[in-house]
Amino acid sequence: MPETNALRSLSVIIPTYNREKLLAKALEGYLAQSTPELVFELLVVDDGSTDGTATMVREFRERSPFPIRYLRQPNQGPAAARNLGIREAASSIVLFTDSDIVPERELVAQHLEWHRANPQTSAAVLGYVTWPEEIKATPFMRWYGENALFGYRGIRGKREIDFRFFYTCNLSLKTDFLRTCGQFDEEFKSAAWEDIELGFRLEKTGLRLLYNPQAIAFHHQFFTFEEACRKALANSAWRKLFFTKEAGQCLLAQRRRRRSGIKRFGKLLATGLGKAMESSVGLLDSGIPVPSLVYRSLYWYRVERQFEPMEGNGAKRM
């Protein structure tokens, strides 16, 4: 167990690829932290960008109150980029986030407060990710962010959660635990499923994942319904890869045990709603809220049912 007084600061690790403007927003968020002295260092791991990322990071480094380190590798995907960050991190805690995730002012303080209260090497902290006001999220986006892209709705009121919620958009762990017990599988080349796969392996070695909803960060992307569906389908190769792994097989076994007549009825209902509303999906991008059942049914009809022959019982990211 690390000494509590050694948990004084953390290393932020941000993998990035051709997101110069979004990354700049994220870096501004860390410079604006209420307690910048708690950031031991910030590591930007450039996964082979061809835009102005390197120059922009140098400009931030000149005015940052904490060290910003720029690491570069040939394009290999975010799993390899995070592993490079783990190898290079000099603090006893690492905070993983993404280049389109902007921290709320208390984010770093909230993560460290929970690590100090839980200094065990295996203790990790998941924070909450939501949409910023400036994005003007639609009702569909709010459903999507809580239920499909991530599964935050399923952990409301919970303190301890399992590997299915190992989201590296806002997640901190003890550095030594990662170096000793497991790192990201670099066979995954995109930001999809590789974090949950690692969470499964770490849980087998004793990971204790805590949820702190006050460790808030903002996802600076706008999604239409069609874009959300395209994103999920574009990551189908990594989803398929995940379900060949032990973590994926574990999830499939859980779903088979939960299969019931009610679920089969739900699929029939979702199919009917999906067909009936196929020509009206534009309504989902308006400011008019519709029942959650409609969002879930249409998203299942467009995305989830495509994977049923492979996965047997359908599967969502969570």
Secondary structure, 3 states (H helix, E strand, C coil): CCCHHHCCCEEEEEEECCCHHHHHHHHHHHHCCCCHHHEEEEEEEECCCCCCHHHHHHHHHHHCCCCEEEEECCCCCHHHHHHHHHHHCCCCEEEEECCCEEECCCHHHHHHHHHHHCCCCCEEEEEEEECCHHHCCCHHHHHHHHHCCCCHHHHCCCCEECHHHCCCCEEEEEHHHHHHHCCCCCCCCCCCCHHHHHHHHHHHCCCEEEEEEEEEEEECCCCCHHHHHHHHHHCHHHHHHHCCCHHHHHHHHHHHHHCCHHHHHHHHHHHHHHHHHHHHHHHHHCCCCCCHHHHHHHHHHHCHHHHHHHHCCCCCCC
